[in-house]
């Protein structure tokens, strides 16, 4: 449905990987694995890794190793599979529509139409509507602008290496915030090994107040969708 060009370009700019989209063919997974495994360590994360030499902080060390592995796996998924941003959005909308009745979905649809937001859903079920809304939000999302606000292009050998690994820490911090604020959504992303990519859309979610959907009324959810699309 979509491609990952924006995301791939972003990781190329920040030296997470050095692959072009048109080179994403069989065997690329191992190449990406090797590149991500040899990332330099950001200053903060380097400091945390000193805990590996002390027994009392072994849990911190193990946590970072797990985060590094899951970040690497998410990068591989970006290269090998479909649009990761669309998947993150789809999982989000599936979570907030999970227990909605057809009447509630109809109310949300009418509220959106009232502000000239039209969602082309083939079926008015929670799963079908989640797919349709995720598609509408993804189409309208200028991800290049969002990504440019997260971090600048890494430059210089030493500075670039530190900045690159610092991006892993940024991803981990974002995932931790999500785990605290919306545990159910975090768990859904975790099951798909996508929680370490949440930072890609976090600015959009923050601007739209998207994490408040877990407590919002149907009208409130419609307002959140409107802000995400516009």
N, C-alpha and C positions, 0 to 999 in steps of 0.2 A: 504493500500500500504506500509506504514511504521509504525514503532511504535515510541513512545516518550521516550524510555528508557534513551537516553542521557540527555534529558531535565529534566526528572523526577529525575534521579540520581543527576543532578546538583542542583536542588531545595532541594533534601534531604540533600546533603552535606552542603548547606547553611541554613538548618533548616527552609525552607519555608514550607515544609510538611514532614511528617514522615510516608508516605505510600509506600509500595512496589508495583511495577507494577502489580504483580499477585493478589493483593488485590483490584484492581480497578474494583469493582463490583457495583451493584445497591446500592444506598444510600451513596456512597462515596462522592458525591457532597457536602452534608451537613457537612461531616467530614472535608473536605478541607476548606469549608467556615468557620467553627469554628476555624480551625488552623490559617488561614490567618488573621482572625479578631482579634486574640490574639497575633499577632506579636508585639515584642518589637519595640520601635521607635529608629531609628538611631539618632545620635547626631544632625546632621543638620536638619533633619525633626522634631525633638523635638523642636528645636529652632523656626522653622517656626510655629509650633503648638501653641506657646505662643500668636500668633496673634489672636487666637480664643477668647481671653479675651478682645480684643479691637475692637470697632466697625469699625474703619477706615481700619483695615486689615482683615475684615471678609471674603473678597473675596479670600484672600490667604488661609484661613482655609477651605473654601468651595471647593477650587480647589484641595487641598490635600485630602479631604474626597472623592471627585470624583475619583481621581487617585487611592486611596486605593481600592475603590469598583471595578474599572475596572481591576486593577491588580488581585484582588481576582477572578473576573469572568473569566479572562484569564487562571488562574491556574486551575479552575474547568474545563474549556474547554479542557485543556491539558490532564486531567485525563479521561474525559468522551468521547472525540472524537479522531479524527485522528491526524496525525503528524502536529503539529502547525508550525514547521519550513517550511515544504512543503507548507502549506497554505500561509505563509508570502511570500515565493518565488513565488508561483502561482499568487497571487494578484499583486506582483511587475511586473511580465512579462505580465500579462493581461493589466496592465496600460501602459507599454511602447509599446506594440503591438496593442493597442486599435484602432489606426487610420492608421495602416499600410495596404497598399494594398498587394495583392498577389505577385505583382512584387517586392515590397520592401522586403517582407518576403523571397522570392526566392533569392534576393541579399544577405541577411543576411545568409541564409543557405549555399550559395556558398562560402561566405567569411569564414564561419566556417569550411567548408570542406577543404578549402585551407590550414588550419593550423591543419588538421587532427582531427577536432571536428565534430562528426557526431550526429545529432539530429534525432531520430527516431520518426517523426511525422506522424500520420495516415492521417491527412488532413492538407493542407497548408492554414489554416485560422488563424486569429489572436488568437482566443480562443484555437484552437487545438495546435498551435505552442507554445503558452504560457504554456500549460500543459506539452508538450514534453520537453521544455527547463527547466522548473522547476524541472521535474523529473531527468533530466541529472545532473543539478547542485546539487540537493539534494543527489543523489547517490554518487557523488564525494566529498561531503562535509564532512570533518572530524570534526564534531561538537564538539566532546570531547576536541579536541585541542583548538578550538575557545573558548569554555566555560571556560577552565582552565585559559585563559588569562584575563578573565573578573574580577574575584575575587577569593580569596582563600577560603578554607573551614573555616567556622566559628568555633571558639574554645572557651571554657570557657562559663560559664553561662551568666555573664553580658556582656562580650565582644561579645559573640555569638548573644545575643539578639539585641544589637545595630547594629552589622554587618548585621543581617538579615533584619531589617527594613531599614537599609541603602541601601539595594538592591532595595527596592521599589523606593527610591529617585533616584538611578542610572537608573532605568527603566523610571522614569518620565523625567529625564534630556534627555535621549536618544530620547524619544517620542517628546519632545519639539524641539530638534535639527532637527528631521525629519520634523516636522510641518513647520519649517522655510525654510528648504532647498528643500523640495519636498511636497508641500501642497496637491497635488492631490493624491499622494500615501498615505500620512498620513490619508487623509479622507477616502480612500478605506479601510485601515486597521481599522480605527475607527469604521466604519460601521459594521465590523465583530468582534469588541471588541478585537482587536489584537495589537493595537498600543503600549500598555504597554509591549509587548513581543518583540518589534523591537530590543531591546538591545541585544537579543540573537544572532542576525545576523549582528549587526552594524559593528563589526570588519571586517567581510567578505565584506560587502558593501563598507566600507572605503578603504580597500586594493584594491578592484576592480574598485573603482571610479564609483560605480553603480548609485549613485544619479545624475551623469552627463548625464545619458541616456535621460533625458527629453529634453536635448538640442543637443544630439549627432546625427551625421549622421548614416545611416544604417551600414556603416563600423565601426563607433565608437561603436555602440551597439554590433556588432559582437566581437570586441576587449574586451568589458566589459564582455560578456558571457564567452569568452575564459579565462579571468583572474579569473572569479568566479569558473569555472570548474577545473582549474589547480591550 
